[in-house]
Amino acid sequence: MARCLQLAVLLEVSAYPKPGNVHRARDFSDTRYEHFLASAVALYPHFREAARRGVECLEGTRGLSDVGVGEIVRRCVEDMLGWQRGGNTHLGTILLLAPMAVAAGMTAAESFSPATLRRNLTLVVKSTTPRDAVMVYNAISAVNPGGLGRAPKFDVRDESSRREILEKGITLYEIFEIASSYDSVAYEWVSGYRITFDVGYPFLVKELEKTGDVNVAVVNTFLRVMAEVPDTLIARKFGAERAREVSLMARHALEKGGLATKEGRCIVYELDDALHSAGLNPGTTADLVCSCLSILTLGGYRP
């Protein structure tokens, strides 16, 4: 299970050109493709531990509220930062895949299905605790991600938020309920991973069947998710209107076939250049695509 999630992380970052993001043919000035590869290596043991705890939940030897999703997230972030010097490569992906690893462990291999995985995933995120919330706050603070801004309630930059969370018994799930209106990763948690299961994953499967090319399928899925859901990292940094403009650009590229056609390829490469020149990084979209790929690899896909 952990290898499946690690493979998803590697397939996502290796797909190119994902407009505006780091990929195998494009680096940022401070974060390179190799940094993402190193992070994928660092995440593996923590995905494995999360899956093991999920198996224990399936066997009845561990309660869901004792899984420690927040602890797993914190350890992932510590090793992500310790294995490379490019800074925050995978925070959003970690937040999406840590509970998915637990849910995968709860999903018996012989009867695996996306629907079963989704049901277990919902159980996992709804069973999180105030301690999980504090652990995730510590992880986010360690990363200090760009475009974080100020939250209207329980701001991660305010040390008193952690004390208030524990005193009031606010769970990590409830924290994400608050953030779900302006952050797609938080929205996934409280919507049953709607973007992943209802938008991205079905499109990814169809693209793979149609093209037989995993790179084309991943990049086109990236365009599909960005066209459907304006990237919340761009929205936080540059405003909601700019994020909607980028979504329209992605939709146009996809309407022309994306990487599957000559005209579409030209538009995708032009979009990649334009977003990089403007400093527009749809990082949340990349996290969501990694979540879609995880269902695919857990279901048995191998490149």
N, C-alpha and C positions, 0 to 999 in steps of 0.2 A: 504493500500500500504506500509506504513511504517513497519507494522508488517511482511509483506512478506519479506521485505529486512532484517529485524532483524532476522527472521527465517533463511534466507539464510546464514547470518553471523554465527549463532549458529550451523547450520548443517555443515558448512565448518570446523570450528575449532574442532567440536566434532568427525569428521570422523577419523578413525585410522586403521592402522598406515600410516599417510601421510609422506612418507620418508623424513627425514631431518627437519621436522617442529614440532612445538608444537602441540600435540593432547591430547585426554583425557587420554592416557596412557604414555605420555612423556612430560616432562617439560625441559626448558632451565634452566641454573643456575640462571638467573636473571629475566626470564619471564616465568610465569606459565600458565597453562590452565585456572585457575580462573581469571587471568588478562584479557584474551580474553573474558570471559563471562561478566565481569564487563564492558568492552568496548562496547559490544553489547547492554547492557542496556543504556549506555551513549549516543549511537548514535540514538536511537529511536526518540526522539523529533525533532531532526534535519532532519531526513528522512521525518518525518511527515510534517514539515514546507516546505521542498523542494517539496513534493508532492502537498501540498496546493498551492504553487506558480505555479506549473504546471497546476493545475485545473484553476487557474486564467488566465493563458495563453490560455487554451482551451476556456474559456468563453469570452476572449477578454478584460479583465479588467487589464491585465498586459502584457507588452511587453517582448519578449524573452530576450532582452538585459538588462532588469531590474530584471531578476530573481535573480542575485547575487550568482551564483554558488561558486565563491571564498569565499564569506562571509560564506556560508553554510559549506564549507570545513574547514575554520578556526575555526568555532564554534564546529564542530565535533571533531577536533583535541584538542581543549581546554578541552572539556568534556572527551574525551578519556584519556587524561593525568590526569584529575582531579578525575576520578573515580577509578583509580588503580595505583599501584606503579611499574608496570612492563615495563614502557616506551612505545616505539612505538609498538603497536599491530596491527594497522589497517590503516596506512596511505594510502597504495596503494588501499586498499578496499574502503576507503572514496573517493579517487579520481575517482574511477570507479563508485561507487554507488550514489554519490551526484547528478550527472547529470541524472543517471538512475531514481532516485526518482522523479525528475522534469518531465522527459519523461513519467513516469508512470502516473503522474497526468494529463498529456496532452492526455493520451490514454483512451478513454471512456471504462468503464468496460464492457459494454454490447457487445463491438466489439473488445475486446482485442485480439491481436495476436502478436507474436514475430516480425513480419515484420512491423507492425504499431509502436510498441515500438521502433524498430531500426530507423525508419524514424524520429520519434520525438527526439530520442536521438541525431541523427546527427544534427538536427536543434538546439538543446540546446547547444551542445559543439561549434558549429560554431558561435553562437551568444554571446559568452563570450567576455569580455571587458578587457582593460588594468588594471582596478581596480581589476577585478577577478584575474588577474595574480599576482598582488602585494599581494592580500589576501592569495593566495596559497603559495607564497614565504614566507610570514610570518608564515604560518602554517608549512611549511617544516622546517624552521629555528627553530621553537619551538620544533619540534620532533628531529631534528638533526639525521636523519636516518643513519644507517651504510652503508658503501660502496657508499656514495654519490659522492665522488670524485669531480673533477673540470670540469665544463662544458666549452666548447670552446667559448660560447657566452651567455650573460645574466646569469652568474653564480649566483646561489642562495646564495652563501656565500659572495658575493660582494655587499655591501650596495648600491653602485652606480647603480647596475642593476635595482633596483626598480625605481629610478629617471629616468633612461634612458627609461625604459618600458613606463612610463607615458608620458614622453616628446615626444617619437616617436610613441605613440599610438599602442604599440604591444599588441595584445590580448593574452589571455591564450591559445587559440587554436593555435596561431602562435608559442608560446613558446613550446607547445607540438610537433608541427611540427619539430622544431629544435631537440628536444630530442628523437624523435620517432625511430631514427636509433640505439639507445643504451638502450632504456627503453621500455618494453612491455606495461606498463600502458599508457605512452604517445602514443605509436603506436596504441593502442585501440582507443584513442580519434580521431586520424586523419584517421583511416582506417574504420570507421563505426563499431568499436568493432568486427573486423574480427575474432580474436581468440575466442571470446566469442560466437558469433552467428554461425560461420562456422565450428569451430573445437570442442569446448568444449560442448556447449549446445546440439547439435544433438547426440553426443556420450553419454552424460549423460542420455538423454531420452531413447536411445536404451538399455543402461545398466540397467536402472530401469525396463524397460519392460522385459528384458531377465532374470534378477536375482530377481526382486521383493524386493531387499535389498538396502536401501538407502546408508548404509555405504559402501557396496561393490561398488555401482555405483559411489559414490563420490570419493573414493580412486582410482578406475580405471580411472575415468575422470582426476584426478590429474596426474596420470601416462601418460595418453594420451596427455594432454596439455604439460607436461614437455618433452615428447618424441618428440613432434612436434615443440616446441618452447623452445630452451635453455633458462634457467632461467636467467634473466638479473641482478638479485641481486647477484647470484653466479658469473656471468661474471664480474660485477664491482669489486667484492671483490677478485676473484681468477683468473680471465682471461677467455676469450671466449673459449679457448680449454678445460678448466676444465668443463665449463658449457655444452659443447657438449658431453663430456665424461659422465656426469650425465644423459643427455638426452638418450644416448645409453643404459645406465643401466635401465632407466625407460622403454624404448622400449622392452628390453629383458624381463623384469618382466611382461609386458603386453602381450607379445607374448606367454608367458606361462600361461596366463589366469588371471594374477593379483590376486586379492582376491577371484576370483570365482573358483579357482582350488587349490588343495592341494599343487602342485608343485609351482604354482604362489605365494601362500601365503608365503611359505618358502622364496622365493626370495624377496618378498616385505619386510618382517621382517628383512632379512639380509641387504637389501638396507637401511632401516631405521637406523639400527645400524651403518652401514658404513658411511652414511652421517653425522650422529650425531657425530661420533668419529672424523671425519675430519673437523667438524665445517662448513659443507656445508648446508646452509639453503635456500631452494628454495622458499623464501617468496613471490616473484612475482607470481609464479605459484599458490600459495594459493589465492592471490588476484583475479586472473583470474577465478579460480574455483568458488569463491564466486560470481563473476559476472554471471557465467553460472547458478548457483543455483538461483540467483535472478529472472532470466527469468522464471525458473521452478515454483517458488513459486508465482510469480505474475500471472502466467497462471493457478493457482489453486491447485498446488500440496500441499498436506499436508501429513506428515509422519504418 
